[in-house]
């Protein structure tokens, strides 16, 4: 259905299982050079080897990246840049859902730190390569995965780490809401600078993955008994991510929330540019990078 992508390079975070694995497999079948980023090296190398064998695409590899560690993210980016490869697609797929209250290596609440802040830093550190790789009529693309949970999310700017009271569902929803705000602001910066890079959100729908292992046992039981009726398979869930990454329909198009390959309205407050900018500025502070909002991408 999608055009082949020989010579194009993609990074997929969380590509060792679930939607990320299915996404990596589909991109490999389209002849992309796929780099799977994950925090389980043994599993990652095994998955990359299996995809190479099953697709015949030898340009599938694994590189260690723990998105719950800012240092690990920086090390991953350094290793990637040493390869002197272009980067045409970045899929911010990795995530945790409704985990018990715990912190990342840098002291951030895990949903916010891994799902959102890790991807914020990763994307920013790779923007120069994405910009160099995009061409007129052949843009580089950033695809970040959110979910319908963002519609019930609240962004507590005064308590982004959920220290005032922890709710696993609330923390997860906030992280997915933050990803939408981030994507829209990023697209605004890219468009203002005239970059041949686009940023979109992909909502995979309700997918049967291991993310549900931390939810209430009754919910897990219902999922086990009736999941086949209501849940997409990971392969079906990956479809929107792959669509956002390669379809000619989205050439040069950014700032979209894509659900079932359709442009959909996200929560009203995600279009609040002041809130987008405030989250961006705080994210820069937390990750230790320069806030280039007012002077995008200047050295």
Secondary structure by P-SEA (a helix, b strand, c coil): cccccccbbbbbccccccaaaaaaaaaaaaccbbbbbcccaaaaaaaaaaaaaaacccccbbbbbccccaaaaaaaaaaaaaacccccbbbcccccccccccccccccccccccccaaaaaaaaaaaaaaaaaccccbbbbbbbbbcccccccccccccccccccccaaaaaaaaaaaaaaaaaaaaaaaaaacccbbbbbbbcccccccccccccaaaaaaaaaccccccccccccaaaaaaaacccccccccccccccccccccccccccaaaaaaaaaaaaaaacccccccccccc
